[in-house]
Amino acid sequence: MKSDALPQNKPVDLPAFNKWGVFAATVTIVLWASAFAGIRVGLESYSPYSLALLRYLVASVVLAIYTVAIRAPLPDWRDLPFLTLMGFLGFSVYNVALNAGEDPVNGVSAGVASFIIASAPVYIALLSYLFLNERLTAWGWVGIVVSFIGVTLVSFATDEGFRVNGRALLILVAAMAQALYTTYQRPYLRKYGALRFTTYAIWTGTALMLVYLPGLVQDFNGATAEATWAIVYMGVFPGAIGYVCWSYVLSKLSPSVAGSFLYLIPAVAVLIAWLWLGEVPGLLAIVGGVVIVAGVVIVNRLGRVATR
């Protein structure tokens, strides 16, 4: 689940059901969920840094073609410092930390990674409470505690039992970077809209990752075709088409209905990882993941009040 996926600043009079909106939401969730397994495949030949750069070079090109096709204007140059910061948090830090956390040798599985990333809305709620004058109800605090319990279970779950998994903590860093990105982008979403803002953030985040270009060239020369095509797939589909579809979803469905689809990402990610990689998370990880999602649902549905 990507950070600007959470529907914000959208009209509230959109219909609860629209068949094309539901179809686009389903496509988006499947695409975003598939990225967790795709990362595992890409990491067989690429470093976390090279994978992140190649994926978003591809996404940047696709989004550039789309931007030219629809004749979207470029961003205001005065916004470039903020867009660069958002690109750094939402794409550079997020993707490198997530990739490193899914390391095939000693990292967590694709399904476990998706559960930890699903906790990001809890950190968004906390940041909004601390810095954006949003109020949390008693249910909100309950949801935060529940989600933290789930993150603890997932982060400490291993095949050998219950102990600290350092790679899981890296994915937690990715979730926190996603939360910062989502929390502070809101004024610019009003100005640019979700798709344009995301496009600009992807471009700036990709530009910052060009420092990894020498390593990407080296990895590319020795990579398997399967790993390279998995990364290209992630750049084109979850990385670019997914955001185009989600922008359409937000124009067709009410925010509450659109947001409900996001809760499905971990379950779909586990299913895809099983079909694609043969991965099945352990029982403790699955229980922790369910607890995380339950906490996020409580926070989003019962726990937040606009201002204080």
N, C-alpha and C positions, 0 to 999 in steps of 0.2 A: 504494500500500500504506500503510495507516495504521499508526500506531505500536503500538497495543495489539493489533494483528493477530497478533503473534508469540505462539504459545500458551505460556503460563507458568502454573505453579501449578495444573495440571490433573491429574486422576487418570491414572496411567500404565497402568491396566488396561482402557482403552477399546479397542474393536476397531479393527483396522487398516482394515477396510472395512465401511461401512454405506451402502447405496444412497442413503438420504435425506441422510445426512451428505455424501456425495460430490456429490449434486445441489446441496445448499445451498452447498457450497464453490465449485462451478463458477459458480453464480449470483453469489456474492459477488465472485469474482475478476473476472468480466465487468463487474459494476457498478463496482467500484473502478477497474478499468482504463479504463473509459469516461470517468471524471472528467477525465483529462488532456486529452482532446479537447474535452470540455465547457467546460473553462476557456478554451481558445482561442476558442471561439465566444462565450462570455460577455464576454471582453475586447474584443470588437469594439464594445461599447456601454458597458461598465462599467470603472471603474478597478479595479486589484487590490484596493483596500480595500473598495469598494462590493460587488464580487463576493463577497469573503469574508463580509461581513456578511449579504448577502441569502441566500447559500447556507446559512449556519448559523442564520439566523432561521427559515428553512423547516424545517431539520433539527430545531431546538429545539422547534418546534410539534409536529411529527410524533412526536418522542420523548416530549413531554409527554403527548400523547394516549395513547401506548402505556403510559407509566408509570401514568397514571390507570386505564387499562383493566385492567392486571394488579395494581393496588393496591400498587405498589412503594413502600416508605417513602422519605422524603427523607433526605439525608445528615445525619450528625452535624454540628451547627454548629461543633464544635471542629475539624473537618476542612476547613472552608471556606477558610482561608488556603492550605493545600496544594492543594486542588482548584482554587483560583483560579490558582495558579502553574502547575499542570498544564494548565489551560485556556489560559493565556497561551502556553505553549511548544507544546503539541500542536495547538492550533487557531488561535490568533491569529497567532503568529509563523510557524508552518508554512504556513498558507494564504496569508497576505499575501506571504511570500517566494516561494512556489511560483507564485502568480499573476503576480507581477512578473517572475519568470524566464521565464514563457511569453508575455510581451508579443508581440503579433502583428507589430509593426513590426521589432523587432531582438532579440527573445527567441529561445529555443530551441523546437524542435518538441515536440509532445506526447510522441512516442516517446522523444526524448532526455531529456526531463524524467523520464519513468518510469524510465529506466535509472539516472539519478543518484539518485533517491529510493530505488531498490532497494539502494543501497549502505548504507543506514542501519544494517542489522544489524552491519556492520563497526565502526561507531562505538559501537554498543551493547556489542559485545564489548570494545572498548578501555576504555570507561567502567566496565564491570563488572570488568575487570582492575584498573583504577586505584583504584576506590572501593568495590567490593563483594566483594573477596577472591575473585573467580573467577580461575582459572588458565588460561592459554593454552598449548597444546602448540606444538611446533615447526610442526606443520601449521597451527595457528591464525595464527601470524605469517606463514607463507607465504601464506595466504589473504588476510590484510590487505594485504600488499604487492601481490598480484595485483589485488585490488579497487582499490587506490589507482592502479595503472597504468591500469586501465580508466576510472576517474573522470578521470584526466588526459587520456586520449585523447578522451573525450566532451566534457570541458570546453573543450578547445582545438580541437575539430573545427568547422569552418564550411564553408559552401558555397564559399568562396574558398580554402580550404586549411587550414593549421594555425596558428592564432593564438588569443590569449586571448579567450574569450567571457564578458564580465562577467555576463550574465544567467544563464549556467550556474552561476556562483559563487553567485548568489542562491538557486538551487535547492539547491546544496550546503548553504547555511545552513538551508534547510528540512529537509533530511535530518538535519542535526545537531540541530535543534530536536526532530525526531521521536525521535532517539536519546536525548536527555535525558529526554523525556517517558516513553519506554518503560522506561528504566533505573530511574527513581525512583518509578514508580507501583506497583512490585511488592507492597509491604506492603498497599497499599490494594486491590489486586486480590483479595487473600485476604479482605479484609473485605467488599467490596461485590460482587465478581464483575466480569467484563469489561464486560458491557453496562451495568450501573448506573454503574460508575465512568466509562465513556466518556460516558454521558448527562450526568452531573454536570460533567465536564470541558467538554463541548460547551456546556452552559448558561453556565458561568463564562467560557469563551473568547468566546462570543457577547456576553455582557454587556460585556466589556472592549472589544469592537469597536463598541459603540454610539456611540463618539466619531465614527465614520464615517457616522452616520445622515444628517446634512445633505448630504453628497456622494452618498449612495445615493439620496436623494429627487431630487436634481438629475439624476443619471444615469438613474434610472427614467423620468423624464418625457421624456427624449429617446431612450430605448433602443428597439431593434427588438424585435419580438415573439420572433424566433428567439433572440436573446441572453437575454432574460428567461426564456423557457421552458427554455433550456438550464441556467440557474442553478437554477430551480425543480426541474428534473429532478435535478440534482446534490444538492440539499438533501434531496429525498424518497428517492431510490434509493441512490446511493453514500453519501450523508451519514447516512441514518437506517436504511433497510431493510437496507443492507449490513451494518451492525453487528448488527442483530437476527439476520440470517442467520448471521453469523460466530459469534455466541454459541451458536447452535444447533449449528454445526459442531463447536465445541470440546466440546460435550456428547456428540457422537456418534463422533468420530474420535480416534485417538491423536494426541498433540502432533506427533510426527514426520511423520505422514501429512498432518495439517492444514497444518503449516508448509510441506510440499513444494508445496502449491498456490500459495503466495505467490511462488514463483520464476517462475510463469507470467505474472505481471502485466505485466512489460515487453513480452513478446511479444504478449500480447492487446492492450495499449495501442497498440502499433505497428499492429496489424491494424485496430483500430477507427479510429485516426487516418487510416489510408489510406482506409477505407471512408467515413468521415464527412467528412473534410477534404481528402482527396487528398494527405496528407503522407507522404513517404517519407524517413526519415533517410538521410544520406550513408553511404557505405561505412565511413569511419573511425568514425563515431558508432556504427554497428551493431557493428563489431568491438569498440570500447570497451565497449559495453553487454554484449556476451557475456562479455567479460573480467570486468566487474563482477560479473555473476551467478555466474560460475565461482568468483571469490574468496569471495563470500558463501556459496556451497554448501560450500566447503572449511572456512570458519570455523565454520559452523553444524553441519556433520556430523563434522568431525575435529578441530576446534581448541579446544573449550571443555571445561573441567573445573569442576565445581561450586564447590569451595572450594580455598583454599591456606593 
